[in-house]
Amino acid sequence: MEKAGRTSTVLGKLTVVGDLLMLQLVFVVISLGILTLFPAAFAMQRVVPDAISQEKPKLLRRFFHEFGWAMKRFWLPAFGLWVGGVMLAFGISFWAYADGPVRIFALAVLIPLTGMILGLYLSGLAILPEAPETATFKSLFRSANLFLLRRPLPVAGGVVVLLTWFALASQLPTLLVVGSGLVPALTAYALSRPRREKTSEDVSI
């Protein structure tokens, strides 16, 4: 019985990994279009909890439903996010190789700004699974701000994780194929999990 239980646990974990990789593959294909990148990321975020919990079947059908919802409601702000991200990446890359004292000032502004935007983005992803179908970009922005204010240190840790992953992906571009959607989604999912309260069992005497 114990061996059967372990086998079932291993198979369950493999199923979760398989579902997540399937979602990542679909995300990569859909996000090749500029306008579809962030709606695909939003759709993945709303489906990832179900992939991990294995409580709801037909993940691909749910993913495409959520993608249609995100595309319909957020395509214009998503395009703005894409343009802003490209501008920030170009600005940091440009000033990183520039000369003179202006370089230090520019990087001192751009790097914290990038961190703040990434933190707000992660906060937005963290609240997306619970967002109602009637949510607007304005309401999501407000909720993301509140989440960031309530959990600044965990979000800062998530930003470090993302920046580290981006640094690795810049050296190994193949990582983008297996993690471009999953790494932000799983990071935000971890941030959204409720904090575990300590009990008497956690306190050693």
Solvent accessible surface area in square Angstrom, and as a share of the most:
residue,aa,sasa,rsa
1,M,209,0.93
2,E,119,0.53
3,K,164,0.69
4,A,66,0.51
5,G,37,0.35
6,R,157,0.57
7,T,69,0.40
8,S,71,0.46
9,T,75,0.44
10,V,84,0.48
11,L,103,0.51
12,G,34,0.32
13,K,133,0.56
14,L,108,0.54
15,T,66,0.39
16,V,27,0.16
17,V,77,0.44
18,G,38,0.37
19,D,28,0.15
20,L,18,0.09
21,L,87,0.43
22,M,64,0.29
23,L,0,0.00
24,Q,3,0.01
25,L,112,0.56
26,V,25,0.14
27,F,7,0.03
28,V,34,0.20
29,V,92,0.53
30,I,33,0.17
31,S,19,0.12
32,L,144,0.71
33,G,33,0.32
34,I,85,0.43
35,L,71,0.35
36,T,29,0.17
37,L,50,0.25
38,F,34,0.14
39,P,0,0.00
40,A,0,0.00
41,A,15,0.12
42,F,18,0.07
43,A,0,0.00
44,M,1,0.00
45,Q,1,0.00
46,R,24,0.09
47,V,0,0.00
48,V,0,0.00
49,P,31,0.20
50,D,18,0.09
51,A,0,0.00
52,I,53,0.27
53,S,53,0.34
54,Q,77,0.34
55,E,138,0.62
56,K,104,0.44
57,P,101,0.64
58,K,127,0.54
59,L,14,0.07
60,L,65,0.32
61,R,164,0.60
62,R,60,0.22
63,F,0,0.00
64,F,103,0.43
65,H,112,0.50
66,E,5,0.02
67,F,35,0.15
68,G,37,0.36
69,W,21,0.07
70,A,0,0.00
71,M,50,0.22
72,K,169,0.71
73,R,93,0.34
74,F,1,0.00
75,W,115,0.40
76,L,108,0.54
77,P,37,0.23
78,A,3,0.02
79,F,76,0.32
80,G,40,0.39
81,L,56,0.28
82,W,75,0.26
83,V,51,0.29
84,G,30,0.28
85,G,40,0.38
86,V,73,0.42
87,M,131,0.58
88,L,26,0.13
89,A,63,0.49
90,F,143,0.60
91,G,13,0.13
92,I,47,0.24
93,S,58,0.38
94,F,109,0.45
95,W,68,0.24
96,A,39,0.30
97,Y,191,0.73
98,A,23,0.18
99,D,133,0.69
100,G,44,0.42
101,P,109,0.69
102,V,87,0.50
103,R,84,0.31
104,I,117,0.59
105,F,140,0.58
106,A,12,0.09
107,L,27,0.13
108,A,62,0.48
109,V,74,0.42
110,L,31,0.15
111,I,97,0.49
112,P,83,0.52
113,L,65,0.32
114,T,25,0.14
115,G,20,0.19
116,M,116,0.52
117,I,66,0.33
118,L,27,0.14
119,G,3,0.02
120,L,39,0.20
121,Y,42,0.16
122,L,0,0.00
123,S,0,0.00
124,G,16,0.16
125,L,3,0.02
126,A,4,0.03
127,I,30,0.15
128,L,4,0.02
129,P,36,0.23
130,E,152,0.68
131,A,11,0.09
132,P,85,0.53
133,E,84,0.38
134,T,106,0.61
135,A,6,0.05
136,T,65,0.38
137,F,84,0.35
138,K,129,0.54
139,S,46,0.30
140,L,21,0.11
141,F,96,0.40
142,R,146,0.53
143,S,48,0.31
144,A,3,0.03
145,N,49,0.25
146,L,89,0.44
147,F,30,0.12
148,L,38,0.19
149,L,137,0.68
150,R,173,0.63
151,R,37,0.13
152,P,72,0.45
153,L,147,0.73
154,P,47,0.30
155,V,2,0.01
156,A,51,0.39
157,G,36,0.35
158,G,3,0.03
159,V,14,0.08
160,V,94,0.54
161,V,76,0.44
162,L,1,0.01
163,L,80,0.40
164,T,71,0.42
165,W,28,0.10
166,F,87,0.36
167,A,58,0.45
168,L,94,0.47
169,A,5,0.04
170,S,78,0.50
171,Q,141,0.63
172,L,104,0.52
173,P,87,0.54
174,T,102,0.59
175,L,50,0.25
176,L,81,0.40
177,V,86,0.50
178,V,84,0.48
179,G,3,0.03
180,S,34,0.22
181,G,5,0.05
182,L,15,0.07
183,V,31,0.18
184,P,16,0.10
185,A,3,0.02
186,L,64,0.32
187,T,18,0.10
188,A,0,0.00
189,Y,35,0.13
190,A,64,0.50
191,L,14,0.07
192,S,42,0.27
193,R,125,0.45
194,P,111,0.70
195,R,168,0.61
196,R,183,0.67
197,E,138,0.62
198,K,171,0.72
199,T,72,0.42
200,S,95,0.62
201,E,161,0.72
202,D,62,0.32
203,V,96,0.55
204,S,107,0.69
205,I,221,1.12
